[in-house]
Amino acid sequence: MRFGLFHALDGVDVTVHPGEIVALLGENGCGKSTLVKVLAGVNVPEPGGTLRLSGTEVPLPLSPGQFRELGLSFVHQDLGLARTLTVVENLMIADASAVSDRRMISWRKETKRVRALLKDYGVDVDPLLPINELPPVGQALVAIVRAAEELRRYRESGRVTQSILFLDEPTVFLPESEVEFLFDLVRTIVRDGASVVFISHDLDAVRRLCDRAIVLHDGVLAGEAQIDAVTDEQLIEMIVGKATGLVGATYRREDGATTADLPVVAEVSGLAGGRVEEADLTLHGGEIVGVAGLLGSGAEELPYLCFGAHRSTAGTLTVDGHRLRLPRLDAGEAVRHRIALVPADRRRDGIAASLTVGENATILVNEKFTRLGGVQFKKVRARIVELLEKYDVRPRNPSALLGRLSGGNQQKVVLAKWMEIEPHLLLLHEPTQGVDVAARASIYRHVRAATDDGMATLWVSSDFEELASVCDRVLVMADGRLRTELSGDEVTEDRISTAVYQYSTNAASVLAEVPGA
């Protein structure tokens, strides 16, 4: 399978056994998404491939929608739900046969049917709620139930005896406290007779859920192994080619400097807005400050409030000596004061998918390449080439549409774009979400290097292990307020986790709102 000169898949053979949960692993751009799109009939492979299901061979390519007749179903990262419709309506769309023979729909009966269906799968959500009013885990569970029901109908129809559910990064937007509920649902689906292919960059999730791992590297099969028979080091070696420095690495300051030794770059005073009741914090040049908290604590809103992307009700931000009133701050003014924001949802908030890699990378600094009203195209292209090399963006094609690159390569371009404004303050929210281990290490190194050069960095993440490996200090947020600070030897995954739950007086109520809790 080729895209121009790029070989996305080359002689890949993959086997999935009945009742098995298989992890499909690999770096961003290794061919995972291409393989799934071939099976979904979206991409057309070169002649020669076949798909064998329950002993029957089906020639590739598949026609659009043919996968449904073969017992395959897919849940992609965007979930594919109609977000303004209710849970009942979304599940009815998936099962047109439930209402196709009726002129009138009995919503009472349909609601009762869907409520019973959700209960069978152990999913506790209100069938009458619109999808966009559910928490992220609730949305993911509904999407998986819909796909699982589709597979069950395939098997009951007698058209297929086996079925496979493909899950593409289903945990990417979920906090750790909610992931186990999704895993329980996946295990229920397997007990019901399906197999599952789980696509993820989260090795911890893979270990907790999967039986076997299949690894792709540069479009070829790099290896496969039983999960309980390999170490993380061995898995990473299959994924990136070498494991040196990627397991247990730390990216914290090495010069022993304390906050007293570092210059103040940014100060937030009296910040309020959204779930944040009050926040004061000081950020120094040369340090990465992490913020940890449960979903709903306010931690996830801090970067957007400080950038002016979300409206605050009170507070000031002083950056590089300039005092800004946060309720009046907007994104344009934030950029003018060299404040950068890398958001969690890069496809929605971080990239212009229909523009090229080069256009995305330089969109904030176009004025650097204009003279007498004209664009200096040679200088622009030379700079783009430098950025693609520096941030290891693959393929190194400035003219490629950014929306067609893998998630990890998109994130590298997002980071490169913001680094071009030479920020005084970098705000990060889940910057390695859906990113492979090698790309994650690359992001860590670039942020650390820029921070060591004098930038102040605020890093908000629900991954406490990540915070422990990159942050010099970690602030714990609960109930809309910053409660405590960890520094030095206190910055460990266990200490962060303990502090988060210790100070979160609403932890029990937050968990109670999670479906299945």
N, C-alpha and C positions, 0 to 999 in steps of 0.2 A: 504494500500500500504506500503510494508516494504522494507528496504534495510538492509539485515542482521537483527540485533536486533532493528534497528532504524525504528520507525513507522512514515513514512512520511505523510500519510493521513489516517484518521480514521473516517469513517462515515460522510464525508463532503457532504452536500446538498447545491447547489448553484443555484439560479434562476436569469436569466437575462430577463428583459421585453423588448418588441419591442420599438425601439426609445430611449433607455436608455443608458447613459454612467455610467458604474459601476466601481468604484475603487476597486481593489483587493489588500488589504494591509496585512502587517504582517512582523515580523522580518525575517532577512535572515535565511533560513533553516526552515521556518514555514510550507512549503508545497506548496507555490504559483507556483514555477517552475514545481514541480512534477505534480500538477493539470493540468497545461497548456500542459505538455508533454503527459499526459494521453489523453487529447482531441486531440492532434496532432498525436496520434498513436505511439509515441516514447517509452513511458513507458507502461508496461502491468500491470494493477491493479489486485488485488486479485478478485476472482469471486464475483459477486453480484451487481456490479455497472451498471447503465443504463444512457443513454443520451436521453433526450426527446427534440425534436425540432419540433416546429409547430404542436404539438399533436402527433407526431410519435415517438415511443420508439425505440432506437437503442442500442443493447446490447454492453457492453464493454468487452474486449478491441477492439479498432478500428484497422483495418489493416493499414499499412503505406499508406498515401495518401488518405485514405477514407474520411478524414475531408473535402476535396474539394467537394465531392459529397453531403455533409451535410450543406454547406453554412458557413463554418468556414474558417477563414484566420488569419495568424499570422505574426506580425512584431517583430522580436527579437532584442536584443540589438545590435547585429552585423549587423543588417539590411538585410543580406542575398543577397546583390547585387554583381554582377560581376563588380568589381571596375575598371578594365581596359577597359571595354566596355562602349559605350556611353549610354546616357539616352534612346535614341530610341531603341538600341539593348536590353537593360534590359527590357523595356516594351514590346518588341516583344517576348522575351522569355516567358513572363508571358501570352501572348495571341498568342499561336501557331496557333490558327484558323485564325488569320488575314492573314497569309501567307501560310497556309498548302495546299491550293488548287492552288498554283502558282509555276511554275518552276523557274521563275525569280522574284526577289524582286525589286520593284521600291522604292529605298531609298528616292526619292523625295516625293512620295506619303506618305510613312511611316512617314517621318519627318513632313510633313504637318499634318497628322492624330495625331501624338503624340503632336505636338505643340497645336493643337485645344483641345486635351484631357487635357493637363496641364492647358490651359486657363480656361476650364470648372471648374477645381478644384481650380482656383485662384493661381496656382503655376507658378512663373516666373523664369524658368531656361532654359538654352540653350539646346535643345534636342540633339545637336551634340557634346556636351562636354562629355568626359569620366567621369564616376562617381567620380573617385579619384581627379578630378580637381574642383569638386563642394565644397562649404563650408559645414560644418557638417549639418546645417539645411537643405540645399538643398538635400543632400543625404537622410536624414530622410524623407523629403517630397516626394521624388521619390519613396521610399520604401512603403510609406503609400498609395500613388496614385496607385501603382501596386496592392497592396492588395485590395484596394477599388474597382478597376476595376474588379478584380477577383470575388468579392462579387456581383457586379452589374450583371455580366454575369450569375452567379448562379441564381439570381432572374429572369432575363429576359428569361432564358431557361425554366422556369416553374418547374424545379426540386425542388426548395425550395421557400418558400414565405418569410422567414425571414433569416437574415444572421448576423453573429457576427464577428467583428474584434477584435483580441487580440493584444494589444500594450504593450510590455515588456520594461519598462524604456525608452521610446522614447526620453525623455528630458535629459538623463543622461550626454551626452557630449555637450549639448547646453548651451551657455551663456543666461542669463535671457532675454536679448534684443531680442533673436530669438524665444523664447518659444511660444509667442503669435501667431506667424505665423502658427506654427504647430497646435495649439489649434483651430484656425479658420478652418483649413483643416478637423480636426476631427469633428467639428460641421457640416461642409458641408456634410460629409459622413453620419452622423446621419440623416440629413434632407433628404438625398437621399434614406433612408429606412433601413439602417443598425443599429445594436446595437454595442456598444463598451465596451470592458473590458480593463481598464487602470491599468496596474500594475506599482506601483511607491512607492518610499519612501518619496517623496516630498509632504508634506501635503499642502503646499501653492498651488502647481499645482493641487492637488486633489480638493481643495476648488474652484478653478477658473473654473474647467472643469466638474467635476462629479456631478451626481444627487444623487448617493447612494454609500455607502461603505460596502464592505464585508471584514471581518477581519479573518484571520487564525492565530492560535497560537498553536505551537507544533503539527501540523497535524490535528487539529480539528477546527470546526467553533467557533470562539470566540465571534462573534456578527456581527450585521449589523445595519445600521442606515442611515437615510436621512442626507445628508451632511449639509443642512441648519438647522438641528435640534440638532447638537452636537458641542461641543467645541473641540479644539485641545487637551486639557487635557483629555477629555473623549475618543477621538480616540486613543491617546497614551496609555491610561489605557487598552483599548481592545488589543492593539498591544503587549505591553510588560508585561501586568499583573498589573503594578502599574505605576503611572505617577510622583511620588514624585521626584523632582529635575531635571526633564527632560525638562520642559517648562520654558523658560526664565532664565535658568541657565547660569552662567558666569564662565569662566575658566581662567580669567586673574589673574595677580599677586595680592596677598592680603596683602603683607607686606609694600606697599607704597614706595618701592625702585624706584629710578629714574635711568636713564641711567648713570648718573654721579656716582652712587653708585655701578655699576656693572662692572665686568672686561670685557675688549674687548677680544673676542674669535676669531672673523673673520672680515677681512676687504677686501672689493672688491674695486679695483681702476681701472678706465679707461676701464671698460668692454665694448666691442663692438662685435656684431655678430648677424646675422639674422636681426630681426627688431629692436634690441637694438642698438641705436646709441652711447650712452655713459651712464654708470651707475657707481656710487660710493656709497657704503653703508658700514656702520659699524654695526656689530652684537655683542651683549653682551651676556655673559653667564647669564642665568636666565631670559631671555626675549624672547617672541615670537613676531617676526616682520612680519606683514602681507604686502602683495603687492596686490593692486587692480588696475584694468585697463580694458578697453574694449578689445574685441577680436581684435588682430592686434596691440595692444599698445606695445607689447614686454614683458609684464608682464609674459605671459605664457611660455616664453623662458628662463627666468632668472634661474630657478633651473637647467635646463639641461646644460646651458652654464657654470654655476658655478661647475658642477660635471664633465664636460668634455664629456657629452653624446652628445651634439651638439657642433660643432666646432666654436670657437670664433676667431675673427681676431685681438683682442688686449685685454690687461688687465691683472691684477694680482689678485691673491687671497692669502691673508696671513691668515693661520689658525694655531692656537696654536703656533705662532712664526715662522712657516715655510712659506716662500714666494714661491708661485707657479705661473708659467707663464701659464695663461689660454689657449692660443692657443696650448700649448703643453700638456695640462692636458688630461689624459684619465681616464676611470672608474677605472682601476686597481690602478693607483696612488692615485686617490681620496679615494678609500677604505683604502689604506695603511696609508693615513693621517686622517683616521677616519671621512670621509665625507660621509653622507648617503643621498640617494635619494629615495623618495617614489613617483613614477610617477602617472600620471592621469589614463593612460590606463594600469591597472594592468595585464590584460590577455595577452597583447602584450609585455609589458616591465617589469612587476613586479614579475611574477611567472614563474616557470617551471611546467606547468600543468600536465605533464606526470610523474613527480616525486612525492614522498609522501609528506605529511605534514611535517614529521620529517626532510626529506632531504632538503626541502625548508627552514625550520626554522634555520638549522645549516650550510647551505652551505657556508657561509662566514667565519665561525670560525672552520672549520674542524681540523685545526692544534692544537686547544686547546685539542683535544681528541685523539691525537696520541702520542705514546711513543715507542721509539726505532723502528720506522717505522711501528708500528702496531696500529690499531684503538681500542680504549677502548670502546667497544660497550655498556657495562653497564653504563658507565658515559654518553655516548651520549644519550641513551634512558632515563636515569634519568633526564637529562637536558631538553630533549624534553617534557617529562611529566610535568615538572615544568612550561615550557613556555605555554603549552596548558592550564594549570590551571590558570596561571597568566593573560593571555590574553583572557580567556574564549572562547577558540576555540571549536566549536561544529561540529561534535562529537569529543570527546577526543580520537581520534584514530590516533596515529603517523604513521600508515601504510596506511591510506586512501590516495588516489590520490588527490592532492590539487585541480586539475581541476574539481573535482566532488563536491567540497564544494560550498556553497552559496557565493555570492560576498562579503558579510560582513565578513564571516569567512576567506575567502582568504585574505582580507585586513588586518585582525588582524595578520595573519601569516606573511604578508609582513612587517608590522611594527615590529613584534617580531624579524624577521630576521635582520633588520637593527639595532635594539636596541642592538643586541648581539655584535656588534663591538664597543659598548660604544662610540657613535659618539661625536666628538667635535661640529660638525655642521650638523644639520638635515635640508634637503631641501624637502619641501612638495609641490606637485601640485595637487590640488583638491583631498585631501586624503579621503574625505567622499563621493565621487561620487558613487551613487548606493548602499548606505549603510543605513540600517535602523536606527531609532532614538536611540535604545539602544546601538548598535554597534558604532554609531557616538559618543555618550557620553563616551563610553569606550576609543575610540581613543583620544578624548579630554583629558581625565584624564591621560592616559599614557604619552602623549606628554607633558602635563603640569608638571607632576611629574619629568620626565627626564630633562626638561628645568629648573625647580627649583633646580635641583641638579648640575647645572652649564653648561648644554648644550646650545648652541645658535640655534635658530630655525627660518627658513625663510618659511613662509606659504603663498603660492599663491593660490587665490581662486576667482571665479566669484560670490561666495555667500557672499554678503556684510554682511548679518546678522551673518553668521558664523565668519567672520573676527572680527566683533564687539564683539562677545562673547568670543573669545579665544586670541586675540592679545593685546599686551601691547602698541605697536605702529603700525601704518599702513602707508605705503608709497604708493603714488598714481603715477601710470605710465601712460604716454600718449606720443604718437608719438616717442616712443623709448627712452624716458628719464624719470627719476624720477623727478616729478614736485613739490610735496609738501609732508609734513609729518603731520600726526595727532597723538596726544598722549593724555594720561589722559582722561579727560572728553570729549575730541573731538572725541574719538573712539566710534562712534555710527553708526548704519546702515545708517541713513539719512545723516550724515555728510560725510561718505565715498562715498555714491552715488552721492551727490551733487558735491563733489570735483572731482570725476572721470569724470563727464560730463562737469564740468566747465573747466577742463584743457585739455580735449580731443577735440582739434580743428578739428580733423578728424572724430568726432562722426557722423556727418551727412553723410559723404561719406561711413563710415563703415556700417551704417544702409541702405544706398542706395544699397549696394551690397547684402543685405539679400533678398532672394526671398520673394515677397509679400510686401516688405516695401514700 
